[in-house]
Amino acid sequence: MRIRSDLLKWVLILTILHRVSLYSASDACRLSVLDRSSLYTFSLSSPTSNFPHGVLSEDGFYKVAVNETVLWFQLCDGMIFNHDPPICFDCSDCGGPSYCGMDCSALVSNNVNGVLYIWASWINSFHMGYHVCTTIGLASSIEINLIAPYDDKKNPNKGVTVKMSSIGTDVNCSLSVSVICDSNGVQGPYSLEQSGTCDYATEIRHPSGCAEIVFIHGRGLGWFGTFLIILFCSLGVYLLIGTVYRFFFLGVRGVDIIPNLGFWSSIPQKTQGCCTSLVRKFRGPSEGHRNSYSAVNF
């Protein structure tokens, strides 16, 4: 009995560790992008008021079928099947025949020509061909990037692409899911594209594909601030070189050591004169100025 109790305890611990390893993949579904004066932050697995699981499907998986190909996937986590589990061969690396699809994030089923006789308690039928499953994505291999359009000008307002992959003994597979920003609700997936031997792509529309935007003000000094810095630095270098030259080579001491002292001391007076002249120009001569002259009778 003690051995059985220890065995159950270890099974429970391993199950918890396995689920923790899957949920840790949610941290990979975060992306921050700085574009000009705005910071775009994507957090696909963060809960919202209408979607408590973020971009994760509440059914435990997304499903799309095109022709003889069926794709199951989950974003930012492993798949969970409480209903409609995959029924296919070669599912050993994704949960095995009893828990097919429970140990990966993306699974694809393709029909292979052949003859198969299926027996179960509720089915006894003759089928042409059979389905073979291939793991194409793991929760530990998730990458997230901005959606790359055809002109290669990435727009943070469009959404992100979640890519997951699986390295097999015969072929390397991957799945790219474009999560397009749509604040109206969830749509898709409806399409499935295949490129190469084992690379698939699909898309969904989801509010989690919309970024949280933080505007950053005061970035940099601008051209005017840069101009002022260059001006004052040049002035400081000029005064320093001039002072050293007059002190060591001309032997000047005291306040006269400052180069062009007369010019610098006259700046306040010249500035005051310019301001007074501008005031008189816009306001006209003052009353006292007009009355300072007496009339002359001839």
C-alpha angles and dihedrals in degrees: 000000000000091000090050091049092050090048092053090048092053092046089053092048093049091048091052092048090049093053091045090054089053095047091049087070088072088076088064090062092077125099133173121192127184112211115177106301097346132084114211115201123190120192106171097178096047114112122245133189094266098030112042091180097046113220092345114112112249089217089062094250146033119234134198128172125196119177107311095343123093123188127196121184144155126205122233094355146042122283124261122198117200089156140010097025121189114271109201145111129264097035095137095118093050105050103306127251094306097049102022111175095015097102103052142043100234132028129176127197122203128186114243120199114248144090122283131179111204122196127187137143091267103028135053110165145139117241134187108224131357138231124253120196126218126190108230102168141034128195090233093060101055119141125181127200140155117279108267111218125203093268091053091235102130115214115200090203092065099062142249140286119232112204125189128176144189127207111214134183094252106023140008115235135192143180125209117196118190110211102201119200111252119156092189096073145277123323129173161310093214105144137052126194129189126203122181122346102315111000117115135183135191138156142220134188115231138156089235087069089069115093129228105241123212116186114219113207128197098029107170128340100273126225094296094052090047090050092052092049091051091046095051093043090052090048092050092050090048093052093045095050092043093049093049092048095050093045100047103027104030098031094228115163136188126020091332088074088085109095115244092004092168092057094049093046091051094054095086092049093046091048091051091049092051092049092049091049092051092049092052090047095056099034099037126226116327125248092252091051091053093048096047089087122070124215117259120215120207 
